Amino acid sequence: MANLVIPKLEKDGLNLKAVRKLREEEGNTKLVEVEKPKIKDKEVLLKIWAGGICGSDLLIEKDKHFYEAPVTLGHEFSGIVEEVGAAIEEIEPGDRIAADIETEEGWLGVTRDGAFAPYMAVPEEQALVYPEDVSLDHICFTEPVVATIHSLQETTTVEAGDFVVVVGPGPMGLLGVQFAKLRGADEVALIGLKNVDEARLKTGEKTGADHILYSEEDPAETIMDLTDDRGADLVLEASASEKGVQHAIDCARKAPEGRGGRGEIAEISLWGEPITLDLDPLSLNQLSIHGAWSWRGTETWRRAVTLITKGVFDLDPLITNRYDLNEWKTAFERLNTKKDIKAFIHWICGGNWKR
């Protein structure tokens, strides 16, 4: 993959297509013809390798996440610089980049055109240049790794010897398992649904989870058994389900008396609708819930680039499928039904992206 040359379009700049949210309300997302972006002096033109599908892309399609239409979706991406603006000095054609998605003119793939297309314009200030030997597949994980660092190192902190619970074996949960072990967690338990999440849970076991628990089998009771009734020092809730949040609350370390205890929950899920919870344990056990959906500016993105470049994450097992642009509906549906873990959308038609 390191020596990959992305093939040229047969009619470069003509008949280009992109997956776009065209207007408000559920649906209204289509593959439509677009023009090749015209870059400004401080922008680069990126030829996309792939765009990873995020849960927020699924929510935008369902009209349950903020966006500004019309907009091309896709914010987890990698590509090769094809052209640089007149005022660009440090980025060159051929560079492999990802990008901080928060630009002055909007969020890439959310309120400003993103990566489910052959090309996109990226401001120089947000561009992150990778060494040429780093896999373009792995570069696509930059934004999810940023979110993982923020949730388990910046918002909360995994400490050496911690017992960590991760609820939800999707991409964020599986990255969380690996990062918790990287930070020195003694044991990590991963919770998912029986049958539905079986393949994802097996991937979690292969990539570092010490305990695999099922949502249907009272995982909180097992966590208490494993921790001498203390509970987990830290819980990452990444299931985007009502029951998953309740598991997080019920599994967290309890402090029913005195000054309180660790009992921290990093909440990275987005549900797109109200949920109902039993919050009495939150008060009675003096727990802390930390919203963790963001990053600490450029610093977090640079850390993610360093970790991916050094290869500290086992990312290949998370990539379970690849789709052409014209297969985007199938890709979204398979992710909605948990048949994939991380799926990539490629603009390159005819299977040319396959290894």
C-alpha positions in Angstrom: 0.0 0.0 0.0 2.9 2.4 0.7 3.9 2.5 -3.0 0.3 3.0 -4.2 -0.3 5.3 -7.1 -3.9 6.4 -7.3 -5.0 6.1 -11.0 -6.1 9.1 -12.9 -9.7 9.6 -13.8 -10.4 8.9 -17.4 -12.0 12.3 -17.8 -10.3 14.3 -15.2 -12.6 16.9 -13.8 -15.7 15.7 -15.8 -18.6 13.6 -14.6 -17.3 13.4 -11.1 -19.7 12.1 -8.5 -20.0 12.5 -4.8 -22.3 11.3 -2.0 -24.1 14.4 -0.8 -26.8 15.4 1.7 -28.9 17.6 -0.5 -31.4 19.1 1.9 -33.0 18.7 5.3 -35.2 15.8 6.6 -34.4 12.1 6.7 -32.9 10.7 3.5 -32.2 13.3 0.9 -28.7 11.8 0.4 -27.7 10.9 -3.1 -24.8 10.2 -5.4 -24.8 13.2 -7.7 -22.5 14.8 -10.2 -20.2 17.5 -8.9 -17.5 19.8 -10.3 -13.8 19.4 -9.5 -13.0 21.7 -6.5 -11.2 25.0 -7.3 -8.6 25.6 -4.6 -7.7 28.9 -3.0 -4.2 30.2 -2.5 -3.8 28.5 0.9 -5.5 25.2 0.1 -4.4 21.9 -1.4 -6.4 19.7 -3.8 -6.5 16.2 -2.4 -7.2 13.2 -4.6 -9.0 10.9 -2.2 -7.9 7.4 -1.5 -10.8 6.5 0.8 -13.3 7.9 3.2 -14.1 5.9 6.3 -17.8 5.8 7.2 -18.5 7.2 10.7 -21.6 6.8 12.8 -22.2 10.5 12.4 -22.4 10.0 8.6 -25.2 7.6 9.3 -26.9 10.1 11.6 -26.7 12.9 9.1 -28.4 10.7 6.5 -31.1 10.1 9.1 -31.2 13.8 10.0 -30.1 13.2 13.6 -26.8 15.1 13.5 -25.9 18.7 12.7 -24.9 19.5 9.2 -25.4 22.2 6.5 -26.9 21.1 3.2 -26.0 20.7 0.5 -22.7 19.0 1.6 -20.5 16.1 0.5 -20.2 13.7 3.4 -17.0 12.0 4.7 -14.6 13.3 7.3 -12.4 10.2 8.0 -10.1 10.2 5.0 -6.7 10.0 3.4 -5.4 11.0 0.0 -2.5 12.3 -2.1 -2.0 16.0 -2.8 -2.5 16.6 -6.5 -2.2 20.4 -6.6 -1.2 23.2 -4.2 -2.4 26.8 -4.0 -0.2 29.6 -5.0 0.7 30.6 -1.4 1.5 27.0 -0.2 5.1 26.6 0.9 5.5 23.4 2.9 3.1 20.9 1.2 4.0 19.4 -2.1 2.2 17.3 -4.8 2.5 13.7 -3.9 2.3 14.2 -0.1 0.0 11.9 1.8 -2.3 13.8 4.1 -5.3 13.7 6.5 -6.7 16.8 8.0 -8.1 18.4 11.1 -11.7 18.6 10.1 -12.5 21.9 11.8 -11.7 24.7 9.4 -12.5 28.4 9.4 -15.2 27.8 6.8 -16.8 24.8 8.5 -16.3 21.1 9.4 -15.1 18.9 6.6 -17.7 16.4 5.6 -20.3 18.0 7.9 -20.8 21.7 7.0 -18.1 21.8 4.3 -17.6 19.4 1.5 -15.9 16.1 2.5 -14.3 13.0 1.2 -17.0 10.8 -0.3 -15.9 12.1 -3.7 -12.8 11.8 -5.9 -11.4 15.2 -4.8 -11.7 17.7 -1.9 -10.1 21.0 -1.1 -8.2 21.1 2.3 -6.9 24.3 3.9 -3.1 24.2 4.5 -3.6 25.1 8.1 -5.6 21.8 8.7 -3.5 19.5 6.5 -1.5 16.8 8.3 1.4 15.4 6.3 2.3 11.7 6.9 5.6 10.0 5.9 5.4 8.3 2.5 5.6 4.8 3.9 2.5 5.1 6.1 -0.5 3.2 4.7 -3.2 5.3 3.2 -5.7 2.9 4.9 -4.2 3.7 8.3 -4.2 7.4 7.6 -8.0 7.2 7.3 -8.1 6.5 11.1 -6.6 9.8 12.0 -9.9 11.4 13.2 -11.1 8.3 15.2 -7.7 8.1 16.9 -8.0 11.8 17.7 -11.3 11.1 19.4 -9.9 8.2 21.3 -7.0 10.2 22.6 -9.4 12.9 23.7 -11.7 10.6 25.5 -9.2 8.5 27.3 -6.3 10.8 27.9 -7.5 14.4 27.7 -11.0 14.3 29.1 -10.4 11.3 31.4 -7.2 9.5 32.0 -6.5 5.8 31.9 -3.9 5.1 34.6 -1.4 2.2 34.9 -3.1 -0.7 36.6 -6.7 0.5 35.9 -9.6 -1.9 35.2 -11.3 -0.4 32.2 -14.7 -1.3 30.7 -15.5 -0.5 27.1 -19.2 -0.6 26.1 -19.7 -1.2 22.4 -17.4 -3.1 20.1 -17.6 -0.7 17.1 -14.6 1.2 15.7 -14.4 3.7 18.6 -14.8 0.9 21.2 -12.1 -1.2 19.6 -9.7 1.7 19.4 -10.5 2.4 23.0 -9.6 -1.2 24.0 -6.2 -0.8 22.3 -5.5 2.7 23.7 -6.4 1.7 27.2 -3.9 -1.1 27.1 -1.3 1.3 25.6 -1.9 3.6 28.5 -1.2 0.8 31.0 -4.6 -0.6 31.9 -4.3 -3.9 33.8 -7.4 -5.4 32.3 -10.0 -4.3 29.8 -13.5 -5.8 29.5 -15.5 -5.3 26.3 -19.3 -5.4 26.3 -21.5 -6.1 23.2 -24.6 -7.9 22.1 -24.7 -11.6 21.7 -25.0 -12.8 18.1 -25.3 -9.3 16.7 -21.8 -8.2 17.8 -20.1 -11.6 17.7 -17.6 -10.8 14.9 -16.8 -7.4 16.5 -16.3 -9.0 19.9 -13.9 -11.5 18.4 -11.9 -8.7 16.9 -11.8 -7.0 20.2 -10.4 -10.1 21.8 -7.8 -10.4 19.1 -6.8 -6.7 19.6 -6.4 -6.6 23.4 -9.6 -7.2 25.3 -9.1 -9.4 28.4 -12.8 -10.1 29.0 -15.7 -10.4 26.5 -19.1 -9.8 28.1 -22.6 -9.8 26.7 -25.1 -7.1 27.3 -27.9 -9.6 27.7 -26.1 -11.4 30.6 -25.9 -8.7 33.3 -22.3 -7.5 32.6 -22.3 -5.3 35.7 -22.5 -8.3 37.9 -19.5 -9.9 36.2 -17.5 -6.7 36.4 -18.2 -6.6 40.2 -17.0 -10.2 40.5 -13.8 -9.4 38.5 -13.0 -6.3 40.6 -13.9 -7.5 44.1 -17.1 -5.4 44.1 -15.3 -2.1 43.3 -16.3 -1.7 39.7 -14.3 -0.3 36.8 -12.0 2.6 37.3 -12.9 4.0 34.0 -15.7 3.2 31.5 -15.7 4.2 27.8 -19.3 4.2 26.5 -19.2 3.9 22.8 -22.3 1.8 22.0 -24.7 4.7 21.0 -27.5 2.7 22.7 -29.7 3.4 25.7 -28.8 0.1 27.3 -25.1 0.7 26.8 -25.2 3.9 28.8 -26.9 2.1 31.6 -24.3 -0.6 31.5 -21.6 2.2 31.8 -23.3 3.6 34.9 -23.8 0.2 36.5 -20.2 -1.0 35.8 -18.4 2.1 37.1 -16.5 2.1 40.4 -18.8 2.8 43.3 -18.2 5.2 46.2 -21.4 5.1 48.3 -19.8 7.0 51.2 -17.4 9.8 51.9 -15.5 11.9 49.4 -16.2 9.7 46.4 -14.1 7.6 44.3 -12.8 7.3 40.7 -15.9 6.0 39.0 -15.4 7.9 35.7 -17.3 7.4 32.5 -16.1 8.8 29.2 -19.2 9.3 27.0 -18.4 9.4 23.3 -21.7 8.2 21.8 -24.2 10.1 19.8 -27.8 8.8 19.8 -29.6 11.3 17.7 -32.7 11.1 20.0 -33.6 11.3 23.7 -32.9 8.2 25.9 -34.2 7.1 29.3 -31.8 6.1 32.1 -31.9 5.2 35.8 -29.6 7.9 37.2 -30.0 7.1 40.9 -26.7 5.1 40.8 -25.0 8.2 39.4 -25.8 10.1 42.5 -25.7 7.3 45.0 -22.3 6.0 43.8 -20.8 9.5 43.2 -19.9 8.9 39.6 -18.6 11.3 37.0 -19.6 11.4 33.4 -17.4 13.3 30.9 -18.6 14.2 27.5 -15.7 13.3 25.2 -16.7 14.1 21.6 -14.0 16.5 20.4 -10.3 17.2 20.7 -7.8 19.6 22.2 -7.0 21.5 19.0 -3.9 20.8 16.9 -2.1 19.2 19.7 -4.4 16.2 19.7 -4.2 15.8 15.9 -0.4 15.8 16.0 -0.4 13.1 18.7 -2.7 11.0 16.5 -0.3 11.3 13.5 2.6 10.3 15.7 0.8 7.2 17.0 -0.4 6.1 13.6 3.0 6.7 12.1 4.6 4.5 14.8 2.1 1.8 14.2 1.0 1.4 17.8 -2.6 0.5 16.8 -3.6 -2.8 15.1 -5.9 -1.2 12.5 -6.2 -3.7 9.7 -8.6 -6.0 11.6 -11.1 -3.1 11.9 -11.4 -2.7 8.2 -14.0 -5.2 7.2 -15.2 -3.9 3.8 -14.7 -1.5 1.0 -17.3 0.0 -1.3 -17.3 2.1 -4.5 -19.2 5.4 -4.4 -22.2 3.9 -6.2 -22.5 1.3 -3.4 -22.8 3.8 -0.6 -26.3 2.8 0.3 -25.2 -0.8 0.8 -22.3 0.4 2.9 -24.5 2.5 5.1 -27.1 -0.3 5.6 -24.4 -2.8 6.5 -23.0 -0.5 9.2 -26.5 0.3 10.5 -27.0 -3.4 11.0 -23.5 -4.0 12.4 -22.4 -6.3 9.6 -19.2 -4.3 9.2 -16.9 -2.7 11.7 -15.1 0.0 9.7 -16.1 0.3 6.0 -14.3 2.5 3.4 -15.9 4.3 0.5 -13.6 4.6 -2.6 -14.3 6.7 -5.6 -12.1 4.3 -7.7 -14.6 2.2 -9.7 -14.2 -1.3 -10.9 -12.5 -2.7 -7.9 -9.1 -1.0 -8.6 -8.8 -0.3 -4.8 -8.7 -4.0 -3.9 -5.3 -5.3 -2.8 
